[in-house]
Amino acid sequence: MSMYRALQSRLPRALRRYVLHFEAQVERAVGAFAESVPAGGRVLDAGAGEARHARFFAGSRYIAVDTAAGDPAWDYSRLDAVADLAALPFRPESFDACLNVVTLEHLREPLRALEEMRRALKPGGRLLLAAPQEWEVHQAPHDYFRYTGYGLRYLLEQAGFVQIEIRPVGGYFRLIARRLLNGLQFFPGIWFLAALVCLAPLALVLPLLDGLDRQRAHTLGYVCTAQKARRP
């Protein structure tokens, strides 16, 4: 796994965004979301991890919250609060916007957490949510769920959100390409180079066919936006 991660970090930026399409699209969505936050607005990053999204919110009051239990190798020192997302330590209507990026699968009570995020938002406040459908187990043992678009819509509606939009990120061919690259982690030493030569070319070509999958039933995951209803 370490060699696979090292390869990711050494790829040129354009190639890394092509290969790591899901992460690139999530980053793009966060950037666009940040532009919609009013100057000086309060933004809650619920499940912030290492607070990597803070850079998008330089003009906002960015608050990073996490359980700090996901990955022991991460640096959680930039968190503003360590808390259970199903019991956020904030007053109602404290935030203009909220992020929950690739975190929902790690929560034992996802509906309760979404209800808490809605409670913390001001009326009209927006949520950006990214969640996986077909990923490997990660941050074990704190990895509990995978989500279809239908499941995400159900949870968001049950939590009281409106104006829900759900977009699959990539289709079958991008999924298979990612899985081929994931497979590099299983080849140690010199075998890694042999596997790289065999798998990498196919992994680079397959995404070009992704337009053939119009239904997007096979996808790595989803980017969603939703809103807390405004007062009548």
C-alpha positions in Angstrom: 0.0 0.0 0.0 2.8 2.4 0.8 4.3 2.1 -2.7 0.9 2.7 -4.2 0.4 5.8 -2.2 3.9 7.0 -3.0 3.1 6.6 -6.7 0.0 8.7 -6.3 2.0 11.5 -4.6 4.6 11.6 -7.4 2.2 11.8 -10.3 2.1 15.1 -12.2 -0.9 17.2 -11.1 -2.8 16.8 -14.4 -2.3 13.0 -14.5 -3.2 12.7 -10.8 -6.5 14.5 -11.4 -7.2 12.2 -14.3 -6.4 9.0 -12.4 -7.9 10.1 -9.1 -11.1 11.4 -10.8 -13.3 11.0 -7.8 -11.0 13.0 -5.5 -10.6 15.7 -8.2 -14.3 16.1 -8.7 -14.9 16.3 -5.0 -12.2 19.0 -4.7 -13.8 20.9 -7.6 -17.2 20.6 -5.9 -15.8 22.0 -2.6 -14.2 24.9 -4.5 -17.5 25.8 -6.2 -19.4 25.3 -2.9 -17.0 27.7 -1.2 -17.7 30.4 -3.7 -21.4 30.3 -2.7 -20.7 31.0 1.0 -21.2 34.6 1.9 -18.1 36.6 2.9 -17.4 36.0 6.6 -19.9 33.2 6.7 -19.5 30.3 9.2 -18.7 26.9 7.6 -18.9 23.6 9.4 -16.7 20.8 8.1 -18.3 17.8 9.8 -15.8 15.0 9.5 -12.9 17.3 8.6 -10.0 14.8 9.3 -6.9 16.8 8.7 -8.9 19.9 7.7 -7.6 19.8 4.1 -10.6 21.8 2.8 -9.7 24.9 5.0 -7.8 26.4 2.1 -11.1 26.9 0.1 -12.6 29.0 2.9 -10.1 31.7 3.5 -12.8 34.3 3.4 -15.1 32.4 5.8 -15.0 31.3 9.4 -14.1 27.6 8.9 -14.8 25.3 11.8 -13.3 21.8 11.6 -14.9 19.0 13.6 -14.1 15.3 13.7 -14.0 12.3 16.0 -10.3 12.1 15.4 -10.6 8.3 15.4 -10.5 7.4 11.7 -6.8 7.1 10.8 -4.1 7.0 13.5 -1.5 8.3 11.0 -3.4 11.6 10.4 -2.6 14.9 12.0 -5.8 16.1 13.8 -4.1 19.1 15.3 -6.0 21.6 13.1 -9.4 20.5 14.4 -11.5 23.1 16.2 -13.4 20.5 18.1 -13.3 16.7 18.6 -16.9 15.5 18.8 -19.4 12.9 17.8 -21.1 14.1 14.6 -24.4 12.7 15.9 -24.2 15.1 18.8 -22.6 18.3 17.5 -21.5 20.8 20.2 -23.1 23.9 18.5 -26.3 25.9 19.0 -29.0 25.6 16.4 -28.7 27.8 13.3 -25.0 28.5 13.9 -23.6 27.9 10.3 -24.2 29.2 6.8 -22.9 26.1 5.2 -21.8 22.5 6.0 -19.4 20.0 4.5 -19.5 16.2 5.0 -16.9 14.8 2.6 -16.3 11.0 2.4 -17.3 10.7 6.1 -20.9 9.4 6.2 -19.8 5.8 5.7 -17.8 6.0 8.9 -20.7 7.1 11.1 -22.7 4.5 13.0 -25.8 6.8 13.0 -25.7 8.5 9.7 -29.3 9.8 9.8 -28.8 11.3 13.3 -25.6 13.0 12.1 -27.4 14.5 9.1 -30.2 15.7 11.4 -27.5 17.4 13.6 -26.0 19.1 10.5 -29.4 20.4 9.5 -30.0 21.6 13.1 -26.6 23.5 13.1 -27.4 25.2 9.7 -29.2 28.5 9.4 -32.5 28.5 7.4 -31.4 28.4 3.8 -28.0 27.0 4.7 -26.5 24.5 2.3 -24.9 21.1 2.7 -22.3 19.5 0.5 -22.0 15.8 0.9 -19.7 13.3 -0.8 -20.2 9.6 -0.1 -18.9 6.3 -1.7 -20.8 3.5 -3.4 -18.1 1.1 -4.4 -15.0 1.6 -2.3 -12.7 -0.8 -0.5 -12.8 -1.0 3.3 -10.8 1.9 4.7 -10.1 3.4 8.1 -11.0 0.0 9.7 -12.7 -0.8 11.9 -14.6 2.5 11.6 -16.2 1.8 8.2 -19.8 0.8 8.3 -21.8 1.7 5.1 -21.9 2.2 1.3 -24.6 4.3 -0.3 -26.6 4.3 -3.5 -28.0 7.6 -4.8 -31.4 6.4 -3.6 -30.1 5.7 -0.1 -28.6 9.1 0.1 -31.7 10.9 -1.1 -33.7 8.9 1.5 -31.4 9.9 4.3 -31.3 13.5 3.3 -35.1 13.7 3.0 -35.6 12.0 6.4 -33.1 14.5 8.0 -35.3 17.3 6.7 -33.3 18.6 3.8 -34.8 20.1 0.6 -33.5 21.0 -2.8 -31.6 17.8 -3.0 -29.3 17.2 -6.0 -27.2 14.0 -6.3 -24.6 13.4 -9.0 -22.7 10.1 -9.6 -19.0 10.7 -10.1 -17.8 8.5 -12.9 -19.2 5.3 -14.3 -18.2 1.7 -14.9 -15.0 2.3 -16.8 -13.6 4.8 -14.4 -14.5 2.4 -11.6 -12.6 -0.5 -13.3 -9.6 1.8 -14.0 -9.5 2.7 -10.3 -9.7 -0.9 -9.3 -6.8 -1.8 -11.5 -4.6 0.9 -9.9 -5.8 -0.2 -6.5 -4.4 -3.7 -7.3 -0.9 -2.4 -7.4 -0.8 -2.5 -3.6 -0.7 -6.3 -3.7 2.6 -6.5 -5.6 5.8 -6.1 -3.5 9.2 -5.1 -4.7 10.2 -5.8 -8.3 6.7 -7.3 -8.9 5.3 -3.8 -8.3 7.1 -2.6 -11.4 5.9 -5.5 -13.5 2.3 -5.0 -12.4 2.6 -1.3 -13.1 3.7 -2.0 -16.7 0.8 -4.4 -17.1 -2.0 -2.6 -15.4 -1.3 1.1 -15.7 -1.8 1.4 -19.5 -5.2 -0.2 -19.4 -6.1 2.0 -16.3 -5.3 5.1 -18.3 -7.3 4.1 -21.4 -10.5 2.8 -19.7 -11.7 6.3 -18.5 -11.9 7.4 -22.2 -14.8 4.9 -22.5 -16.7 6.1 -19.5 -19.3 8.0 -21.7 -20.6 4.6 -22.7 -22.1 4.1 -19.3 -25.0 6.5 -19.3 -26.8 5.1 -16.3 -23.9 5.4 -13.9 -25.1 2.4 -11.9 -21.5 1.4 -11.4 -19.9 4.4 -9.7 -17.2 5.1 -7.1 -19.6 7.5 -5.3 -21.7 10.6 -5.3 -21.5 14.3 -4.7 -24.7 15.8 -3.3 -26.0 19.2 -2.4 -29.0 20.0 -0.2 -30.5 22.8 1.7 -32.2 23.5 5.0 -35.6 25.0 4.2 -36.0 28.7 4.6 -38.5 30.1 7.0 -42.0 30.7 5.5 
